[in-house]
Amino acid sequence: MAIHLYLDAQLTQQISEGDFSNPDAENYNGTAGEIKDRQIFVANEQTTLAAPIDDIQSDIELEEPRFADAEFIIIGAEQMQILSGGGTTSLTVRRAVSNTVPAAHADDAVVYSGYDYTGLVMDPIDEFETDESVWYKLAPTQAELDAATQSAPLNLGAKTHDQTISFWRRCTVLPNTPVQNKTDIKLSLTGTENPIV
């Protein structure tokens, strides 16, 4: 899916997906026990144009390497399909797909992955040995964390391509928890990816 989790509302700190290069990590006092809440943001993959484009230009420059070949992207109201250059800052695209109208786009215009999502569900899972996913509670707001069920999935619903949604997670480490580097509690996001047509 072309949707990611972020630690910040500005969407600059993407949570790593499988390689622990930037995990949702914090230090906890296992002797006394500790509870920490964090807001996490969910958004489509996105960047901005590095230079303006006119309404017929098929080569575009991005500020950051993003997207994959054959993926759909959206700038303003115009949809495009990536023909080549996916994963780089230089893309060749097919303009005005899905009956959209070609248009000029300014430098720094936001480029979104061209998908909407339905049925989004966030689920804390523990992949190995003892199940510490019970340390996690998920809720739409921080105020709702108290009433949330431990290790229960959270239904986030639907999200449009240009919408950022958020949820809160609470991690509770009980007193007298041995020192450890817990790396197998993961947030799993599932849902249906729908091209915008």
C-alpha distance (Angstrom), angle and dihedral (degrees) to the residues before:
residue distance angle dihedral
M1 . . .
A2 3.80 . .
I3 3.80 91.9 .
H4 3.80 125.2 100.4
L5 3.81 144.4 -173.6
Y6 3.80 120.1 -117.5
L7 3.82 134.6 -167.6
D8 3.82 93.5 -145.3
A9 3.80 138.8 47.1
Q10 3.82 90.6 -125.4
L11 3.85 88.2 62.6
T12 3.81 93.8 -129.6
Q13 3.83 97.8 120.3
Q14 3.78 107.0 61.4
I15 3.79 114.0 -170.5
S16 3.79 109.0 -120.1
E17 3.78 118.2 -107.6
G18 3.78 109.6 -139.3
D19 3.81 103.0 -30.7
F20 3.85 102.1 73.6
S21 3.82 91.4 -132.3
N22 3.83 89.7 133.2
P23 3.82 110.0 6.2
D24 3.78 129.2 173.1
A25 3.82 89.4 -98.8
E26 3.80 134.4 161.6
N27 3.81 137.0 161.7
Y28 3.80 118.1 -113.0
N29 3.80 134.6 -166.6
G30 3.80 102.0 -120.0
T31 3.81 92.9 178.9
A32 3.79 96.5 61.2
G33 3.80 96.1 19.0
E34 3.78 123.7 -119.7
I35 3.80 141.9 -150.0
K36 3.81 124.1 -151.6
D37 3.80 129.8 -179.8
R38 3.79 124.9 -157.3
Q39 3.79 133.3 -177.6
I40 3.81 112.8 -134.4
F41 3.79 124.7 -164.3
V42 3.81 128.6 -143.6
A43 3.81 119.5 -156.1
N44 3.78 142.2 150.4
E45 3.76 118.4 -97.1
Q46 3.80 106.5 -87.6
T47 3.78 146.5 161.0
T48 3.81 136.1 161.9
L49 3.78 136.0 -100.3
A50 3.81 113.2 -93.0
A51 3.83 91.0 -153.4
P52 3.80 135.8 14.9
I53 3.81 119.3 -94.5
D54 3.79 131.1 -154.2
D55 3.81 124.8 -134.2
I56 3.84 96.1 -88.9
Q57 3.80 104.3 35.3
S58 3.82 111.6 119.2
D59 3.82 98.4 -174.6
I60 3.80 113.7 74.3
E61 3.80 133.3 179.9
L62 3.81 122.4 -140.9
E63 3.79 129.9 -158.5
E64 3.83 91.4 -130.4
P65 3.80 133.4 21.8
R66 3.78 107.5 -98.4
F67 3.79 145.1 145.3
A68 3.81 132.4 33.1
D69 3.79 134.6 -101.3
A70 3.84 111.8 -84.0
E71 3.83 91.0 20.9
F72 3.80 120.3 129.8
I73 3.79 120.0 -122.5
I74 3.81 132.6 -173.9
I75 3.79 129.0 -145.2
G76 3.79 112.3 -179.6
A77 3.83 104.3 -40.9
E78 3.82 95.2 -30.3
Q79 3.78 120.6 101.4
M80 3.79 121.6 -153.4
Q81 3.78 135.7 -177.8
I82 3.79 121.0 -137.3
L83 3.80 111.0 -122.7
S84 3.81 97.0 177.1
G85 3.79 143.0 -14.4
G86 3.80 97.0 58.9
G87 3.80 111.5 166.1
T88 3.82 91.7 26.9
T89 3.80 135.5 83.3
S90 3.84 92.6 -112.0
L91 3.80 114.8 72.7
T92 3.77 133.4 177.8
V93 3.79 109.3 -152.0
R94 3.78 142.2 -176.9
R95 3.79 105.8 -125.0
A96 3.81 131.1 -137.8
V97 3.80 99.5 14.2
S98 3.81 123.4 171.2
N99 3.81 91.7 33.1
T100 3.80 93.7 -63.3
V101 3.80 120.7 144.6
P102 3.81 121.6 -110.0
A103 3.78 112.1 -118.0
A104 3.78 141.7 171.3
H105 3.81 113.9 -99.5
A106 3.80 127.6 -157.3
D107 3.76 128.7 -124.4
D108 3.84 108.7 -85.8
A109 3.83 93.1 24.7
V110 3.81 108.4 152.7
V111 3.82 115.6 -106.0
Y112 3.81 113.1 -156.6
S113 3.76 132.1 -169.5
G114 3.81 101.1 -104.3
Y115 3.78 101.6 -122.0
D116 3.77 137.3 103.2
Y117 3.80 120.8 -153.9
T118 3.80 134.0 -140.8
G119 3.78 131.8 -174.8
L120 3.81 94.7 23.4
V121 3.80 112.1 -178.7
M122 3.81 126.7 -179.3
D123 3.79 114.7 -154.5
P124 3.82 128.7 -178.4
I125 3.79 109.0 -140.3
D126 3.79 134.8 179.8
E127 3.78 112.0 -151.0
F128 3.82 103.4 -169.2
E129 3.79 140.5 44.8
T130 3.83 116.8 -39.4
D131 3.80 113.2 28.4
E132 3.80 107.1 -121.2
S133 3.81 92.7 164.9
V134 3.83 82.9 105.1
W135 3.81 85.2 74.8
Y136 3.82 87.0 72.0
K137 3.79 131.7 77.7
L138 3.81 121.5 179.9
A139 3.81 127.3 -160.1
P140 3.82 139.6 159.8
T141 3.84 91.3 -116.2
Q142 3.79 135.4 22.5
A143 3.81 90.4 -116.6
E144 3.82 90.0 59.4
L145 3.82 94.5 54.9
D146 3.82 93.2 86.4
A147 3.82 91.6 61.5
A148 3.84 95.7 38.9
T149 3.80 120.1 112.5
Q150 3.80 118.0 -114.3
S151 3.83 114.4 -104.3
A152 3.83 91.7 -2.1
P153 3.82 119.6 142.6
L154 3.80 118.0 -112.0
N155 3.81 120.6 -134.9
L156 3.82 107.0 -138.2
G157 3.82 94.2 176.2
A158 3.80 121.6 -157.8
K159 3.81 130.5 -10.3
T160 3.80 130.6 -170.5
H161 3.80 121.6 -137.1
D162 3.81 94.4 -102.8
Q163 3.80 97.3 39.7
T164 3.80 125.2 101.8
I165 3.78 115.6 -156.7
S166 3.77 129.3 -176.3
F167 3.77 142.0 -160.7
W168 3.79 135.8 -175.5
R169 3.76 128.5 -117.8
R170 3.78 126.2 -163.7
C171 3.78 121.3 -159.5
T172 3.79 116.1 -162.7
V173 3.81 118.4 -167.3
L174 3.79 109.9 -169.4
P175 3.83 123.4 -134.2
N176 3.82 115.5 -87.2
T177 3.79 92.9 26.4
P178 3.82 108.3 156.1
V179 3.79 118.3 -115.1
Q180 3.79 110.1 -92.6
N181 3.76 144.4 148.3
K182 3.80 100.7 -121.3
T183 3.79 108.5 -160.2
D184 3.77 103.8 154.0
I185 3.82 102.0 73.6
K186 3.79 105.1 100.0
L187 3.77 136.5 177.8
S188 3.79 108.0 -130.1
L189 3.82 116.9 -159.9
T190 3.79 116.8 -162.9
G191 3.79 132.1 172.7
T192 3.78 144.6 117.5
E193 3.80 119.0 -69.5
N194 3.80 112.2 -146.2
P195 3.81 123.0 -169.9
I196 3.79 110.8 -133.5
V197 3.81 105.7 -115.1
